[in-house]
Amino acid sequence: MESASTPPIFRTADRPADPVARFEQPSDVFEALFQSIQGGEKHVRPPLALTPDSPFLPFIEIGYALRACLRDPARRDYLLQRLRPHLGVIIGTLPTSILPHGMLPDGAPLPGWRALEDIGDAELHAWLIQDGGLIYGEMQRYELDNYFDAIAPLIRPGGVMVDLGSGLGKVVMSAALTLPFTRCIGVELLGYRHRMAQERLRQLLALAQQGLASLPAPLAPETPLTLPVGAPATGRHLHDLAARIAFIESDMFKVDVRGASLVFLYSTCFGPLMDALGEKLARELPVGALVSTTTYALKHPAFQLVHYFPAGTVAWTNVMVYQRSGPLASLTPAETAALYQPDPVAWEARVRRDFDAMDLATKAAATIYAP
Ligand SMILES: C[S@@+](CC[C@H](N)C(=O)[O-])C[C@H]1O[C@@H](n2cnc3c(N)ncnc32)[C@H](O)[C@@H]1O
């Protein structure tokens, strides 16, 4: 039997899941719903739209300036020189969006767009932070199961969960299925990801209706129901999914999270944003509210670490759970977040290898398509 001091046993992989053939009990409905929201990490990332009203025009302008240097071998040393002072905010080797599979559109620069030489260091730094934040990743199903098991004892029925940077909505919909939140809300900056989340939600709701209608013993709103984490609920938990889940297309810094009881951050690509996020959350969240982060600590003094799950337990990376505690003693800038600071020499060697690989791929494509 597990004692209070026994460390929780975490899953280490997804178990194979057979498609649900028949809805015989509510657990079949849950299983079909969970299955319907997996696999978002494999989605195709369409380029950002290069239209005059795109909110991403400033991002695209600087991206074009960087990419022009990447594509011209004679300007690559200059590209390295400009990127080197900002290594702490570059995720990986070169900024993701300027790579051949990145989200920058093709096409000519708009009139008046600047070259890299005309873009200042502060602007470039802010751009690199945004570029890193736009990288996509999702926790695997077993990792989210571990996460919900781990936080379930801290969650009281009736709260509001918010995922800042909600992508295709997997965490928001999984949280609404698993835990007794009144509302689960996702906030996503990129329009196409927001629309994919809405489409997935439409499919989830249709499947829930179909599943509930097919049960041999109807699940009434008042019928007792056991949630996937073992907590008691009623049939309303599934009947009211449409009212319990919402997605907002917005910059997370523009959305007030005052009413949240849990803010979820898959912050693995948000390292350089952690200070600003800490300030925002400290200002808005009530005492007692929880914030969970991955990879990066929330170092603002208004938050107290309540759980630390090392990499390889709940998930592949560290997971931290904080609680907003006490009065807001200080609004001084939080300690510098533990930034990923690569060794500049090793970084340059990797970048030069990437240049060579890109040139080889371009040559190979030219040979294949030559008449
Ligand atoms: C690593 S993904 C995580 C997706 C989701 N939370 C999950 O765990 O499945 C981070 C998401 O944050 C979004 N994002 C980045 N900066 C943002 C911002 N300022 N406001 C809202 N969303 C942002 C990205 O577009 C991306 O979809």
The ligand as an SDF file (V2000), in Angstrom:
LIG
                    3D

 27 29  0  0  0  0  0  0  0  0999 V2000
    5.0790   25.0970  -26.7900 C   0  0  0  0  0  0  0  0  0  0  0  0
    3.5200   25.6110  -27.4480 S   0  0  0  0  0  0  0  0  0  0  0  0
    2.4620   24.9130  -26.2240 C   0  0  0  0  0  0  0  0  0  0  0  0
    1.0520   24.6130  -26.6680 C   0  0  0  0  0  0  0  0  0  0  0  0
    0.1160   24.1320  -25.5700 C   0  0  0  0  0  0  0  0  0  0  0  0
    0.1630   24.9560  -24.3960 N   0  0  0  0  0  0  0  0  0  0  0  0
    0.4410   22.7140  -25.1730 C   0  0  0  0  0  0  0  0  0  0  0  0
    1.1230   22.5410  -24.1700 O   0  0  0  0  0  0  0  0  0  0  0  0
    0.0120   21.7920  -25.8830 O   0  0  0  0  0  0  0  0  0  0  0  0
    3.5400   27.3400  -27.0480 C   0  0  0  0  0  0  0  0  0  0  0  0
    2.4880   28.1480  -27.7520 C   0  0  0  0  0  0  0  0  0  0  0  0
    2.5600   29.4800  -27.2540 O   0  0  0  0  0  0  0  0  0  0  0  0
    2.1940   30.3490  -28.3130 C   0  0  0  0  0  0  0  0  0  0  0  0
    2.6410   31.7120  -27.9800 N   0  0  0  0  0  0  0  0  0  0  0  0
    3.9020   32.2190  -28.0500 C   0  0  0  0  0  0  0  0  0  0  0  0
    3.9150   33.5050  -27.6610 N   0  0  0  0  0  0  0  0  0  0  0  0
    2.6390   33.8160  -27.3260 C   0  0  0  0  0  0  0  0  0  0  0  0
    2.0070   35.0000  -26.8530 C   0  0  0  0  0  0  0  0  0  0  0  0
    2.7020   36.1270  -26.6470 N   0  0  0  0  0  0  0  0  0  0  0  0
    0.6870   34.9640  -26.6070 N   0  0  0  0  0  0  0  0  0  0  0  0
   -0.0390   33.8410  -26.8170 C   0  0  0  0  0  0  0  0  0  0  0  0
    0.4970   32.6960  -27.2800 N   0  0  0  0  0  0  0  0  0  0  0  0
    1.8250   32.6750  -27.5250 C   0  0  0  0  0  0  0  0  0  0  0  0
    2.8870   29.7350  -29.5110 C   0  0  0  0  0  0  0  0  0  0  0  0
    2.3280   30.1690  -30.7440 O   0  0  0  0  0  0  0  0  0  0  0  0
    2.6650   28.2410  -29.2480 C   0  0  0  0  0  0  0  0  0  0  0  0
    1.5020   27.7810  -29.8940 O   0  0  0  0  0  0  0  0  0  0  0  0
  1  2  1  0
  2  3  1  0
  2 10  1  0
  3  4  1  0
  4  5  1  0
  5  6  1  0
  5  7  1  0
  7  8  2  0
  7  9  1  0
 10 11  1  0
 11 12  1  0
 11 26  1  0
 12 13  1  0
 13 14  1  0
 13 24  1  0
 14 15  1  0
 14 23  1  0
 15 16  2  0
 16 17  1  0
 17 18  1  0
 17 23  2  0
 18 19  1  0
 18 20  2  0
 20 21  1  0
 21 22  2  0
 22 23  1  0
 24 25  1  0
 24 26  1  0
 26 27  1  0
M  CHG  2   2   1   9  -1
M  END
$$$$
